[in-house]
Amino acid sequence: MSNLLILLTGALLNWTVADGGKMAERVELSPCDGAIEKLSLSRDRILSMNAVRLDIIPDFAWAVKGEEGYWFSPYGVYGEYDRDNGTFFAGSERMCMPMFGWSNRKGAFLAIVTSLKYFVRETVNVENGKYSIAATLEKALCQEPYEDLVIEYHRRDSGTPYASMAAIYRRYQLERGSVKPMKERFAENKVLEKALMAPEIRIRQAWKPVPSPIMHQAPENEPEVKVAVTFDRLKDIVNELSAQGVKDAELCLVGWNIGGHDGRWPQVFPSEPKLGGDEKLRDAIRYTIDAGYLIVPHGNFHEGYTISEDWDGEWTMKDENGFILPTRHGKVSWGGGRPYHMCPQRAYEKFCTRDIPRMAAFGFKGVGYFDVVTICEPQPCKDPRHPCTPADGV
């Protein structure tokens, strides 16, 4: 930042309470290091409002139609100030990174949610040509916040290009100490270095019909597993990669597990017998590594099916009424039938710690592929036997 003078600024808090009423208040932002201002709301303060929605608009987040500038979201949505009316609300989309940005004639900023960051959304609103951008909390996160809310506003000069916001976020991640650049991680993990240079080749070996004709499968009515690439055939693929001069690759085996792709999660073993069984799998893994390639398993600790030997409604995620929660796919079924959310706490305790070492013992080497943990936001589990907040889930 060059010549921007930071004055004492504030933010507008627009509360929507449970009976539909609205209340607005203004709070001051706290100056931090350099050109950073911080908004903090305690968990108790949020709870005391009994609100169903909170929109937080800082003083510097207003613009009018026709101004030069932009607003953006972290998953690829970018807009300019060219509308009269409308709303962009990231409520139906995950905030894949807890930040968003804005620039107009008064200045630019990157907002980074550093606490209570899961489920905070971005709202861009324009009424009669007047724009605002807000950090939004909705529904349960207003009524049951799992921690205090903290947002850092990293202020910059007007005209700062939106790509520069990425540099601000990267610096923030590095300075907080828990993120290391790849070149530093290589010193501790040569497999990671090799994996970064190796294109991922996803090999779908076996599967059952999708969508499944049977929502709740059992061994007696399980649809037949279709086989496409056996473990012996996998060795043929390795031979062809070598023959074609491919030096680096990471083979990801999808559907190697019992029941094929998404067949019986969280049950993994034995490997699908139609593919050749466990000994053939071990042999194919050794063969692949001896040829100079990496090879990894596809797995899933996010959802489970009733056909699993491990099925027990106890480990599923529950809502506040104790109901088992299906995945966000709703009534859509996958290879194993209708999938149900696994509580992250139980998934870790019962299955991750049991099955990841068993997979490793087969000789897999590389960056394992475990489904959807970075694309599906963690949900709260309300089961009193294993309560889990979104932060706990992460």
C-alpha positions as CSV (number, residue, x, y, z in Angstrom):
1,M,0.0,0.0,0.0
2,S,1.4,3.4,-0.9
3,N,-0.4,6.6,0.1
4,L,-3.8,5.5,1.4
5,L,-4.6,7.1,4.8
6,I,-6.5,4.8,7.1
7,L,-9.1,6.7,9.2
8,L,-11.1,5.2,12.0
9,T,-13.9,3.4,10.2
10,G,-16.8,1.2,11.1
11,A,-19.3,-1.2,9.7
12,L,-23.0,-1.5,9.5
13,L,-24.6,-4.6,11.1
14,N,-28.0,-5.4,9.6
15,W,-29.7,-8.0,11.8
16,T,-32.8,-10.0,10.7
17,V,-34.3,-11.4,13.8
18,A,-36.4,-14.6,14.2
19,D,-39.8,-12.8,14.0
20,G,-38.8,-11.2,10.7
21,G,-38.0,-7.8,12.1
22,K,-34.8,-5.9,11.2
23,M,-32.4,-3.9,13.3
24,A,-29.3,-1.9,12.2
25,E,-26.4,-0.8,14.3
26,R,-22.9,0.5,13.6
27,V,-19.7,-0.7,15.2
28,E,-16.1,0.5,14.9
29,L,-13.4,-1.5,13.2
30,S,-10.1,-2.0,15.1
31,P,-6.9,-0.9,13.4
32,C,-4.3,-3.7,13.2
33,D,-0.8,-4.0,11.7
34,G,-0.3,-1.8,8.6
35,A,-3.4,-1.3,6.4
36,I,-5.6,-3.9,8.1
37,E,-8.8,-3.2,10.0
38,K,-10.6,-5.9,12.0
39,L,-14.2,-6.5,12.9
40,S,-14.8,-8.8,15.9
41,L,-18.2,-10.0,17.2
42,S,-18.2,-12.4,20.2
43,R,-20.1,-15.7,20.0
44,D,-22.2,-14.5,23.0
45,R,-23.1,-11.2,21.2
46,I,-24.3,-13.1,18.1
47,L,-26.3,-15.5,20.2
48,S,-28.0,-12.7,22.2
49,M,-29.6,-11.4,19.0
50,N,-31.6,-14.5,18.3
51,A,-31.1,-13.6,14.6
52,V,-31.6,-15.6,11.4
53,R,-29.4,-13.5,9.3
54,L,-26.6,-10.9,9.7
55,D,-25.2,-8.7,7.0
56,I,-21.9,-6.9,7.7
57,I,-21.1,-3.9,5.4
58,P,-18.0,-1.8,6.2
59,D,-18.1,1.9,5.5
60,F,-15.8,1.5,2.5
61,A,-17.9,-1.1,0.8
62,W,-20.3,1.1,-1.2
63,A,-20.3,2.1,-4.8
64,V,-22.6,3.5,-7.5
65,K,-23.4,2.4,-11.0
66,G,-20.9,3.6,-13.5
67,E,-17.9,3.7,-11.2
68,E,-14.7,2.0,-12.3
69,G,-13.9,-1.0,-10.2
70,Y,-15.0,-4.6,-9.5
71,W,-16.1,-7.1,-6.9
72,F,-15.2,-10.8,-6.9
73,S,-15.8,-14.1,-5.1
74,P,-13.1,-16.8,-4.6
75,Y,-14.7,-19.4,-6.8
76,G,-14.5,-17.4,-10.0
77,V,-17.4,-14.9,-10.0
78,Y,-16.4,-11.3,-11.0
79,G,-18.6,-8.3,-11.5
80,E,-18.5,-4.6,-12.3
81,Y,-20.7,-1.7,-11.3
82,D,-23.1,-1.8,-14.3
83,R,-26.5,-2.7,-12.9
84,D,-29.5,-0.9,-11.5
85,N,-30.9,-3.6,-9.2
86,G,-30.1,-7.2,-8.3
87,T,-28.4,-9.4,-5.7
88,F,-25.5,-11.9,-5.9
89,F,-25.6,-14.2,-2.9
90,A,-23.1,-17.0,-2.4
91,G,-25.6,-18.8,-0.3
92,S,-26.0,-21.7,-2.7
93,E,-22.3,-22.0,-3.3
94,R,-19.6,-22.9,-1.0
95,M,-17.0,-20.2,-0.2
96,C,-14.1,-22.4,-1.2
97,M,-11.8,-19.8,0.4
98,P,-13.0,-17.5,3.3
99,M,-12.3,-14.3,1.5
100,F,-13.7,-11.9,-1.1
101,G,-12.7,-8.5,-2.6
102,W,-13.8,-5.2,-3.9
103,S,-12.4,-2.0,-5.6
104,N,-13.9,1.3,-6.4
105,R,-12.8,5.0,-6.7
106,K,-12.4,5.2,-2.9
107,G,-10.1,2.2,-2.5
108,A,-9.8,-1.5,-2.5
109,F,-9.9,-4.2,0.1
110,L,-9.6,-8.0,0.6
111,A,-11.9,-9.3,3.3
112,I,-10.5,-12.5,5.0
113,V,-12.7,-14.3,7.6
114,T,-10.3,-15.6,10.1
115,S,-12.7,-17.0,12.7
116,L,-16.2,-18.5,12.2
117,K,-15.1,-18.8,8.6
118,Y,-17.1,-21.8,7.6
119,F,-20.5,-20.8,6.1
120,V,-19.8,-17.1,6.1
121,R,-21.1,-15.9,2.7
122,E,-20.6,-13.0,0.4
123,T,-23.6,-10.8,-0.6
124,V,-23.4,-8.2,-3.3
125,N,-26.5,-6.0,-3.5
126,V,-27.5,-3.2,-5.8
127,E,-30.6,-1.0,-5.4
128,N,-31.3,1.9,-7.7
129,G,-27.7,1.8,-8.8
130,K,-26.2,1.8,-5.3
131,Y,-23.9,-1.2,-4.6
132,S,-22.9,-2.7,-1.3
133,I,-20.9,-5.9,-0.4
134,A,-21.5,-7.8,2.8
135,A,-20.2,-10.7,4.8
136,T,-23.4,-12.7,5.6
137,L,-24.2,-15.2,8.3
138,E,-27.5,-17.1,7.8
139,K,-29.8,-19.3,9.9
140,A,-28.0,-21.8,12.2
141,L,-24.7,-19.9,12.1
142,C,-26.5,-16.9,13.6
143,Q,-28.3,-19.0,16.1
144,E,-25.5,-21.5,17.0
145,P,-22.2,-19.9,16.2
146,Y,-19.4,-22.3,17.1
147,E,-16.9,-19.5,17.9
148,D,-16.4,-15.7,17.7
149,L,-16.6,-14.0,14.3
150,V,-13.5,-12.1,13.1
151,I,-13.0,-10.5,9.7
152,E,-9.8,-8.8,8.6
153,Y,-10.1,-6.1,5.9
154,H,-6.8,-5.6,4.1
155,R,-7.1,-2.1,2.6
156,R,-5.4,-1.1,-0.6
157,D,-5.3,1.8,-3.1
158,S,-8.1,2.4,-5.6
159,G,-7.2,0.6,-8.9
160,T,-5.5,-2.4,-7.3
161,P,-6.0,-5.2,-9.8
162,Y,-8.1,-8.1,-8.6
163,A,-5.2,-10.5,-9.3
164,S,-3.2,-8.7,-6.6
165,M,-5.8,-9.9,-4.1
166,A,-4.4,-13.4,-4.5
167,A,-0.9,-12.2,-3.5
168,I,-2.4,-10.6,-0.3
169,Y,-4.2,-13.9,0.5
170,R,-1.1,-15.9,-0.2
171,R,1.0,-13.7,2.1
172,Y,-1.7,-14.0,4.8
173,Q,-1.5,-17.8,4.6
174,L,2.3,-18.0,4.7
175,E,2.5,-15.5,7.6
176,R,0.1,-17.4,9.8
177,G,2.7,-20.2,9.8
178,S,0.6,-23.3,9.1
179,V,1.0,-23.3,5.3
180,K,4.3,-24.0,3.6
181,P,5.2,-23.5,-0.1
182,M,5.8,-26.8,-2.0
183,K,9.5,-26.1,-2.4
184,E,9.9,-26.2,1.4
185,R,7.8,-29.3,1.8
186,F,9.9,-31.2,-0.7
187,A,12.8,-31.2,1.7
188,E,10.7,-33.4,4.0
189,N,8.8,-35.4,1.5
190,K,10.3,-36.6,-1.8
191,V,7.2,-38.5,-2.7
192,L,5.3,-35.2,-2.8
193,E,7.9,-33.7,-5.0
194,K,7.6,-36.6,-7.5
195,A,3.8,-36.4,-7.3
196,L,3.8,-32.7,-8.2
197,M,5.6,-33.5,-11.5
198,A,3.4,-36.6,-12.2
199,P,0.1,-36.2,-14.1
200,E,-2.8,-38.0,-12.4
201,I,-4.2,-40.8,-14.4
202,R,-7.6,-41.8,-12.9
203,I,-8.4,-45.4,-13.7
204,R,-12.0,-46.4,-13.1
205,Q,-11.8,-50.2,-12.5
206,A,-15.2,-51.4,-11.5
207,W,-18.7,-50.0,-10.6
208,K,-22.4,-50.8,-10.1
209,P,-25.2,-48.9,-12.0
210,V,-25.5,-45.2,-11.2
211,P,-28.1,-44.1,-10.3
212,S,-28.7,-47.3,-8.5
213,P,-31.9,-49.1,-9.1
214,I,-32.0,-50.0,-5.4
215,M,-31.8,-47.3,-2.9
216,H,-31.0,-49.4,0.2
217,Q,-28.9,-52.3,-1.0
218,A,-28.2,-55.6,0.8
219,P,-26.0,-58.5,-0.2
220,E,-29.1,-60.3,-1.3
221,N,-30.2,-57.6,-3.8
222,E,-26.9,-55.9,-4.6
223,P,-26.6,-55.0,-8.3
224,E,-23.9,-56.7,-10.3
225,V,-20.4,-55.1,-10.3
226,K,-19.2,-54.3,-13.8
227,V,-15.5,-54.8,-14.4
228,A,-13.5,-52.6,-16.8
229,V,-9.9,-52.8,-15.7
230,T,-8.6,-55.8,-13.7
231,F,-5.4,-55.7,-11.7
232,D,-3.7,-57.7,-14.5
233,R,-5.0,-55.2,-17.0
234,L,-3.5,-52.4,-14.9
235,K,0.0,-53.9,-15.5
236,D,-0.7,-53.7,-19.3
237,I,-1.4,-49.9,-18.8
238,V,1.9,-49.5,-17.0
239,N,3.7,-51.3,-19.8
240,E,2.1,-49.0,-22.4
241,L,3.1,-45.9,-20.4
242,S,6.7,-47.1,-20.4
243,A,6.5,-47.9,-24.1
244,Q,5.2,-44.5,-24.9
245,G,8.1,-42.8,-23.0
246,V,5.9,-41.4,-20.2
247,K,8.4,-40.7,-17.4
248,D,6.2,-39.5,-14.6
249,A,2.6,-40.4,-13.7
250,E,0.5,-41.2,-10.7
251,L,-2.1,-43.8,-11.2
252,C,-5.2,-43.4,-9.1
253,L,-7.3,-46.6,-8.7
254,V,-11.0,-45.9,-8.6
255,G,-13.3,-48.8,-7.7
256,W,-10.6,-51.1,-6.6
257,N,-12.4,-51.6,-3.3
258,I,-15.2,-54.0,-2.5
259,G,-18.3,-53.3,-4.6
260,G,-16.4,-51.1,-7.0
261,H,-16.6,-47.3,-7.3
262,D,-18.6,-46.0,-4.3
263,G,-19.9,-49.5,-3.8
264,R,-20.0,-50.1,0.0
265,W,-18.4,-47.2,1.8
266,P,-17.2,-47.0,4.5
267,Q,-16.3,-50.7,3.9
268,V,-13.2,-50.9,1.8
269,F,-11.8,-54.4,2.1
270,P,-11.4,-56.9,0.6
271,S,-10.5,-55.4,-2.7
272,E,-13.1,-56.3,-5.3
273,P,-12.7,-60.0,-6.0
274,K,-13.7,-59.7,-9.7
275,L,-10.6,-57.5,-10.2
276,G,-8.4,-60.3,-9.0
277,G,-8.3,-60.0,-5.2
278,D,-5.8,-58.7,-2.7
279,E,-2.8,-60.6,-3.9
280,K,-3.2,-59.4,-7.5
281,L,-3.6,-55.9,-6.2
282,R,-0.4,-56.1,-4.2
283,D,1.4,-57.5,-7.3
284,A,0.1,-54.7,-9.5
285,I,1.2,-52.0,-7.0
286,R,4.7,-53.5,-6.8
287,Y,4.8,-53.7,-10.6
288,T,3.8,-50.0,-11.0
289,I,6.3,-48.7,-8.5
290,D,9.1,-50.8,-10.0
291,A,8.3,-49.2,-13.3
292,G,8.9,-45.8,-11.8
293,Y,5.4,-44.6,-11.3
294,L,3.3,-43.6,-8.3
295,I,0.1,-45.4,-7.5
296,V,-2.6,-44.4,-5.0
297,P,-6.1,-45.5,-3.9
298,H,-9.4,-43.6,-4.2
299,G,-11.2,-43.6,-0.9
300,N,-14.1,-41.9,0.9
301,F,-14.7,-41.1,4.5
302,H,-17.6,-38.6,3.8
303,E,-20.5,-40.9,3.3
304,G,-21.7,-44.4,3.8
305,Y,-24.3,-47.0,2.6
306,T,-26.6,-49.4,4.3
307,I,-25.0,-52.3,2.4
308,S,-21.7,-51.8,4.2
309,E,-20.6,-54.4,6.8
310,D,-19.8,-51.4,8.9
311,W,-23.3,-49.9,8.6
312,D,-24.6,-48.5,11.9
313,G,-26.9,-45.5,12.2
314,E,-24.9,-44.4,15.2
315,W,-22.0,-43.0,13.2
316,T,-24.2,-41.0,10.8
317,M,-24.5,-37.3,11.0
318,K,-27.7,-36.1,12.7
319,D,-29.7,-32.9,12.7
320,E,-31.1,-31.1,15.8
321,N,-34.1,-33.5,15.9
322,G,-31.9,-36.6,15.8
323,F,-32.7,-37.5,12.2
324,I,-30.0,-39.2,10.0
325,L,-28.9,-36.8,7.3
326,P,-28.6,-38.0,3.7
327,T,-25.9,-36.3,1.7
328,R,-26.6,-33.2,-0.3
329,H,-27.4,-35.4,-3.2
330,G,-30.7,-35.9,-1.5
331,K,-32.7,-38.8,-2.9
332,V,-30.2,-39.4,-5.7
333,S,-28.4,-42.7,-5.4
334,W,-24.9,-43.7,-6.2
335,G,-23.1,-47.0,-6.6
336,G,-24.0,-48.2,-3.1
337,G,-27.5,-46.9,-3.1
338,R,-28.6,-43.9,-1.1
339,P,-25.6,-42.3,0.6
340,Y,-25.7,-40.9,4.2
341,H,-23.4,-38.4,5.7
342,M,-20.8,-39.8,8.2
343,C,-20.1,-37.6,11.2
344,P,-16.5,-36.4,10.7
345,Q,-15.7,-37.3,14.3
346,R,-16.9,-40.9,13.9
347,A,-15.4,-41.2,10.4
348,Y,-12.0,-40.4,11.8
349,E,-12.2,-42.5,15.0
350,K,-13.8,-45.6,13.4
351,F,-12.6,-45.7,9.8
352,C,-9.7,-43.3,8.9
353,T,-7.5,-44.7,11.7
354,R,-8.4,-48.2,10.8
355,D,-8.3,-48.3,7.0
356,I,-5.7,-45.8,5.9
357,P,-2.9,-47.9,7.5
358,R,-4.4,-51.0,5.9
359,M,-4.3,-49.2,2.5
360,A,-0.7,-48.1,3.1
361,A,0.3,-51.7,3.9
362,F,-0.6,-52.8,0.3
363,G,2.3,-50.6,-0.8
364,F,0.5,-47.6,-2.3
365,K,2.8,-44.7,-2.8
366,G,1.8,-41.1,-3.7
367,V,-0.8,-38.6,-2.8
368,G,-3.9,-40.6,-1.9
369,Y,-7.3,-39.4,-3.3
370,F,-10.0,-39.2,-0.6
371,D,-13.2,-37.9,-2.0
372,V,-15.0,-34.6,-1.5
373,V,-13.3,-33.4,1.7
374,T,-12.4,-30.1,0.1
375,I,-15.5,-29.6,-2.1
376,C,-18.2,-30.3,0.4
377,E,-18.2,-28.0,3.4
378,P,-18.3,-29.8,6.8
379,Q,-21.8,-29.8,8.3
380,P,-22.5,-29.7,12.0
381,C,-23.5,-33.0,13.6
382,K,-26.0,-32.7,16.5
383,D,-25.8,-36.3,17.8
384,P,-25.1,-35.8,21.5
385,R,-22.8,-38.9,21.4
386,H,-20.5,-37.3,19.0
387,P,-21.3,-33.6,18.5
388,C,-19.2,-32.0,15.8
389,T,-18.9,-28.3,14.7
390,P,-17.8,-27.4,11.2
391,A,-14.4,-26.3,12.7
392,D,-14.2,-29.7,14.4
393,G,-15.0,-31.4,11.1
394,V,-12.1,-29.6,9.4
